[in-house]
Amino acid sequence: MPTAVSPSALARCIAIPVERFAAEHWSRQPLLTPATESGADYTDLIDTAAIDQLLSQRGLRTPFIRLAKQGKVIPARDFTRAGGLGAGVSDQVADDKVLGLIADGATLVLQALHRNWPPLVRFGSRLSAELGHPVQINCYLTPPQNQGFAPHYDTHDVFVLQVAGRKRWVAHRPVLTDPLPGQDWEQHREAVAARSAEAPLLDLMLQPGDALYLPRGFIHSAVAQGQTSIHLTVGVHPVTRHHLLKHLLAEAAGESSLRASLPLGGDLADEARLADQLRQTVQAFVAFAEAGRLPQVAGRLADELADTTRPEPIEPMAQLAALAALTPSACFRLRPGLRPRLARMPDALSLKAVDTSLSLPLSAESALKLALSGEPVSAATLPGLDSEAALSLVRRLLTAAILVPERGA
């Protein structure tokens, strides 16, 4: 059975109330949470044995692994080779090459572990559900007295969770506040270097169990100390107002007043001439945006979140066993982190989740709303359906991995 995790993933990253974190720190200010305050220990999420297994037994390929040394990324050819007989790939991780590079001072980065290491798949899914924003998780292993990456900023927020060893972190205030994807630090390399030469905002030593939150844009670098350092970087990719504008603009393509051509002739870029057209365009866009566009924007955002987050993994054999033994009293629960979307169509209900789409009878609406609420349900407790219809609905939802067996049931 999977290893149990804390009911609250965020509580493993901070030791203050969520409301205070949201008001004072989220997207605003860094936060250090020492292990002496939280009692945290992250070795259940990853440890050296897990790293050995990932490198030697899981057949990892790029880009699920990177190596870097003193601010420079090491070419993939230096730590990969062909998979050998029966594996037609040329970029499988070579554990012996990785060993040599780490021994020479390189930092190992295991990327996207929220996709392929079960404890972090579960942790990442829970954290994303609590925050409401997509999450990615990387693991960094740095030899003593070494630095993997030069001072830089990220375009996403991070929780740094120190697993083992000690690492000194230095952070400076942003040169670009709230950078978006595509506004990477390389575009401001000189400004980042200049800010990094100033007195730091933070200069601290992370010990095992310590956690550090850094909002996007804050410049940072880290150096391992007297022993090998292992930490998790939990990247939170925030949904921003820019996302809402992007989805609203996509909807605006269907509005004729916003597709109109600018007047013929003259210099279209002339500011005096353009001012009136810009004013009219803004007015038309505001009128369009206020004319009941919320459902369309919400739908587009839901699709984006479904594409960028992963629900908790299922156990296919357990699902098949539950189907084979299905009874009216068997208990099930909505698959955690799934983000299902139920919509009423003229003659049916549409249920979408990840890349699954089901068409279900209108008579099942009350039953579906209960099943998707997150509360434990059984065929016998579903309202508005006779016993056969209720069993049929549960069977479809189990087969589509929308419901999963209730643990302990």
C-alpha positions in Angstrom: 0.0 0.0 0.0 1.2 3.6 -0.6 2.9 5.4 2.3 0.6 7.6 4.2 1.1 11.3 4.0 -0.1 14.3 6.1 -3.7 15.3 5.4 -2.3 18.8 4.7 0.6 19.1 2.3 1.0 22.8 2.9 1.3 22.3 6.6 4.5 20.4 5.9 5.9 23.6 4.2 4.9 26.3 6.7 4.3 26.5 10.4 2.0 29.6 10.5 -1.7 29.7 9.8 -2.6 29.4 6.1 -4.5 32.7 6.3 -1.4 34.5 7.6 0.7 33.0 4.9 -1.8 34.0 2.2 -2.0 37.6 3.5 1.7 38.3 4.3 3.9 36.0 2.2 2.1 34.5 -0.8 3.6 36.3 -3.9 5.0 38.9 -1.5 7.8 38.0 0.9 10.0 35.0 1.7 9.3 32.8 4.7 11.8 30.6 6.6 10.2 27.7 8.6 12.8 26.0 10.7 12.4 22.4 11.6 12.6 23.4 15.3 9.2 25.1 14.7 7.5 22.7 12.3 9.0 19.3 13.4 9.3 18.5 9.7 11.2 15.6 8.2 11.1 15.1 4.5 12.9 11.7 4.2 9.6 10.0 3.6 9.3 11.9 0.4 12.8 11.2 -0.9 16.2 9.9 0.5 19.5 8.5 -0.8 18.0 5.1 -1.4 15.2 6.6 -3.5 17.8 8.6 -5.5 19.8 5.4 -6.1 16.7 3.6 -7.3 15.7 6.5 -9.6 19.2 6.6 -11.2 19.8 2.8 -11.5 16.5 1.0 -11.7 13.9 3.3 -13.2 15.3 3.8 -16.7 15.2 7.6 -16.5 15.8 9.6 -19.6 16.4 13.3 -20.3 14.8 15.7 -19.5 14.0 14.0 -16.2 17.6 14.5 -15.1 20.1 17.4 -15.4 23.6 18.0 -14.0 25.3 21.3 -13.5 28.5 22.6 -12.1 29.5 26.1 -11.0 26.6 27.7 -12.9 27.0 25.7 -16.1 24.7 22.9 -17.3 26.5 19.7 -18.3 25.6 18.3 -21.8 23.3 15.3 -21.6 25.7 13.2 -23.7 28.1 13.3 -20.7 25.8 11.3 -18.5 23.6 9.2 -20.9 24.0 6.3 -23.2 22.0 4.0 -25.4 19.5 1.8 -23.6 20.8 -1.4 -25.0 19.1 -4.5 -26.3 15.3 -4.2 -26.4 15.3 -0.4 -25.6 15.5 1.7 -28.7 16.5 4.9 -26.9 19.8 6.8 -27.0 19.5 9.0 -23.9 19.0 6.7 -20.9 20.7 7.8 -17.8 24.1 6.1 -17.2 24.4 5.7 -13.5 28.2 5.2 -13.6 28.7 8.5 -15.5 26.4 10.3 -13.0 28.6 8.9 -10.2 31.7 10.3 -11.8 30.2 13.7 -12.3 28.9 14.0 -8.8 32.2 12.9 -7.4 33.8 15.7 -9.5 31.5 18.3 -7.8 28.4 18.4 -10.1 24.9 19.0 -8.8 22.3 16.4 -9.7 18.8 17.6 -10.6 16.0 15.0 -10.8 13.2 16.8 -12.5 9.4 16.4 -12.5 9.4 13.9 -9.6 5.7 14.9 -9.1 5.2 12.7 -12.2 7.3 9.6 -11.5 8.2 9.1 -7.8 5.0 7.9 -5.9 5.5 9.7 -2.6 6.0 13.0 -4.5 3.2 12.3 -6.9 0.9 12.1 -3.9 2.4 15.0 -2.1 2.4 17.2 -5.2 -1.2 16.4 -6.0 -2.4 17.3 -2.5 -0.4 20.5 -2.4 -1.7 21.6 -5.8 -5.2 20.9 -4.7 -4.7 22.9 -1.5 -3.0 25.9 -3.2 -5.2 25.9 -6.3 -2.2 26.3 -8.5 -0.1 23.8 -10.5 2.9 22.3 -8.8 6.2 20.7 -10.0 8.8 19.0 -7.8 12.6 18.7 -8.5 15.3 17.2 -6.3 18.8 18.7 -6.0 21.8 16.8 -4.8 24.9 18.9 -4.3 28.3 17.7 -3.2 30.0 19.6 -0.3 31.2 23.1 -0.9 29.7 23.2 -4.4 27.2 25.4 -6.2 25.1 24.1 -9.0 23.6 27.3 -10.4 24.6 31.0 -10.4 22.4 33.7 -8.8 19.1 33.7 -10.7 15.4 34.1 -10.3 12.5 31.8 -11.2 9.2 32.7 -12.9 7.4 30.5 -10.4 7.2 30.5 -6.6 9.2 27.8 -4.7 9.2 26.0 -1.4 12.7 24.7 -0.7 12.5 21.6 1.6 15.9 20.6 3.0 16.1 16.8 3.2 19.7 16.1 4.2 22.9 18.0 4.7 23.2 21.8 5.1 23.0 24.4 2.4 23.6 28.1 2.6 21.0 30.2 0.7 21.5 33.8 -0.3 18.5 35.8 -1.6 18.1 39.3 -3.0 15.1 41.4 -3.9 13.7 41.2 -7.4 14.9 43.2 -10.4 11.5 42.3 -12.0 8.5 41.9 -9.8 6.2 39.0 -10.5 7.9 37.8 -13.7 5.8 35.7 -16.1 7.0 32.7 -18.1 9.1 34.0 -20.9 10.5 36.8 -18.7 13.5 34.7 -17.6 16.4 36.0 -15.7 18.8 35.8 -18.7 16.9 38.8 -20.2 18.1 40.8 -17.1 21.5 39.1 -16.6 23.3 42.4 -15.9 20.7 43.7 -13.5 20.6 40.3 -11.7 24.4 40.3 -11.4 24.4 43.8 -10.0 21.7 43.1 -7.5 23.5 39.9 -6.4 26.6 42.0 -5.5 24.5 44.1 -3.0 23.9 43.2 0.6 21.5 40.2 0.6 17.9 40.2 1.8 18.5 36.8 3.3 21.6 34.8 4.2 20.8 31.7 6.0 21.7 28.0 6.5 19.1 25.4 5.8 19.2 22.3 8.0 17.4 19.0 7.5 13.6 19.7 8.0 13.9 23.4 7.3 11.7 25.0 4.6 12.1 28.2 2.7 9.4 29.9 0.7 10.6 32.3 -2.1 8.1 34.2 -4.3 8.9 34.3 -8.0 11.3 37.0 -9.0 13.5 36.8 -5.8 17.1 36.3 -6.8 18.8 33.3 -5.1 21.8 31.0 -5.1 22.8 28.2 -2.8 26.1 26.4 -1.8 26.3 23.0 0.0 28.3 23.0 3.1 30.3 20.2 4.9 28.4 17.2 3.5 26.2 16.3 0.5 23.1 18.4 0.5 19.7 17.0 -0.7 16.7 19.3 -1.1 13.4 19.4 -2.9 12.4 22.4 -4.8 8.6 22.6 -5.0 7.8 25.0 -7.8 4.3 26.6 -7.7 3.3 27.9 -11.1 0.8 30.6 -10.2 -2.3 31.3 -12.2 -2.1 35.1 -12.8 -4.3 37.9 -14.0 -2.3 37.5 -17.2 -3.8 34.0 -17.6 -7.3 35.5 -17.3 -6.5 38.1 -19.9 -5.1 35.4 -22.2 -8.3 33.4 -22.0 -10.5 36.4 -22.3 -8.6 37.5 -25.5 -9.0 34.0 -26.9 -12.8 34.4 -26.4 -12.6 37.9 -28.0 -11.8 36.3 -31.3 -15.5 35.6 -31.7 -16.5 39.2 -31.2 -17.0 41.1 -34.4 -16.4 44.6 -32.9 -12.9 43.4 -31.8 -12.1 42.0 -35.3 -12.7 45.2 -37.1 -9.9 46.6 -39.3 -8.3 49.9 -38.5 -9.1 52.8 -41.0 -7.5 52.7 -44.4 -4.5 54.9 -45.3 -1.8 56.9 -43.5 0.6 55.8 -40.8 -1.3 53.4 -38.6 1.4 53.6 -35.9 1.1 57.4 -35.6 0.3 58.0 -31.9 -2.1 60.9 -32.5 -4.0 58.9 -35.1 -3.9 55.7 -33.1 -5.1 57.2 -29.8 -8.8 57.3 -30.8 -8.6 53.7 -32.2 -7.0 52.5 -29.0 -9.7 54.2 -26.9 -12.5 52.6 -29.0 -10.8 49.2 -28.8 -10.5 49.3 -25.0 -14.1 50.4 -24.7 -15.3 47.6 -27.0 -13.1 45.1 -25.0 -14.5 46.2 -21.6 -18.0 45.9 -23.0 -17.3 42.4 -24.3 -15.6 41.3 -21.1 -18.6 42.4 -18.9 -21.2 40.7 -21.1 -21.3 37.4 -19.3 -18.0 35.9 -20.3 -17.3 34.2 -16.9 -18.4 30.7 -17.9 -16.3 30.7 -21.0 -13.2 32.0 -19.2 -13.8 29.6 -16.3 -14.0 26.7 -18.8 -10.8 27.6 -20.5 -9.0 28.0 -17.2 -10.3 24.6 -16.0 -9.0 23.0 -19.2 -5.6 24.6 -18.6 -5.4 23.5 -15.0 -6.5 19.9 -16.0 -3.6 19.9 -18.5 -1.0 21.1 -16.1 -1.9 19.2 -12.9 -1.9 15.5 -12.2 -4.5 13.8 -10.0 -3.4 11.2 -7.5 -2.3 8.0 -9.2 -4.7 5.1 -9.3 -4.0 1.4 -8.9 -5.4 -0.2 -12.0 -5.5 -3.7 -10.6 -7.3 -2.5 -7.5 -9.8 -0.7 -9.8 -10.4 -3.9 -11.7 -10.8 -5.9 -8.5 -13.4 -3.3 -7.2 -15.3 -3.6 -10.5 -15.4 -7.4 -10.2 -16.6 -7.3 -6.6 -19.0 -4.3 -7.0 -21.9 -4.3 -4.6 -24.5 -1.7 -3.7 -22.8 -1.1 -0.4 -19.2 -0.8 -1.6 -17.8 2.7 -0.8 -15.9 4.9 -3.2 -14.6 8.5 -3.3 -13.7 11.0 -5.9 -10.1 10.6 -7.1 -8.1 13.3 -5.3 -6.9 16.1 -7.4 -9.0 15.2 -10.4 -10.8 18.5 -11.1 -13.8 17.0 -12.9 -16.2 19.4 -14.7 -19.9 18.5 -15.0 -22.1 20.4 -17.4 -25.8 20.1 -18.3 -26.4 19.8 -22.1 -29.8 19.9 -23.8 -30.3 16.1 -23.7 -27.4 14.7 -21.5 -24.8 15.5 -18.9 -21.2 16.0 -19.9 -18.5 15.0 -17.5 -14.9 15.8 -18.3 -11.8 14.9 -16.4 -8.2 15.1 -17.7 -8.6 13.6 -21.2 -11.8 11.6 -20.4 -15.2 12.7 -21.5 -18.4 10.9 -20.5 -22.0 11.5 -21.7 -24.4 10.6 -18.9 -28.2 10.7 -18.6 -29.9 13.8 -17.1 -31.5 11.6 -14.5 -28.1 11.0 -12.9 -27.5 14.7 -12.1 -28.2 14.5 -8.4 -26.2 11.3 -8.0 -23.3 12.7 -9.9 -23.2 15.9 -7.8 -22.9 13.8 -4.7 -20.3 11.5 -6.2 -18.2 14.4 -7.3 -18.5 16.2 -4.0 -15.6 14.3 -2.5 -17.7 12.6 0.2 -17.7 8.8 0.4 -20.5 7.3 -1.6 -21.9 3.9 -2.6 -24.4 2.9 -5.2 -27.0 2.5 -2.4 -26.5 6.1 -1.3 -26.8 7.8 -4.7 -30.0 9.8 -4.9 -32.5 9.8 -7.8 -31.6 6.4 -9.3 -32.9 2.9 -9.0 -30.4 0.2 -7.8 -29.5 -1.0 -11.3 -29.0 2.5 -12.6 -26.9 3.4 -9.6 -24.7 0.4 -10.0 -24.3 1.2 -13.7 -23.2 4.8 -12.9 -20.7 3.7 -10.3 -19.3 1.1 -12.7 -18.7 3.8 -15.4 -17.1 6.1 -13.0 -14.8 3.4 -11.7 -13.8 2.3 -15.2 -13.0 6.0 -16.1 -11.0 6.3 -12.8 -13.2 9.2 -11.6 -14.1 7.3 -8.5 -11.6 5.1 -6.5 -12.2 2.7 -3.7 -12.5 4.3 -0.3 -9.4 3.4 1.7 -10.2 1.2 4.7 -13.6 0.3 3.2 
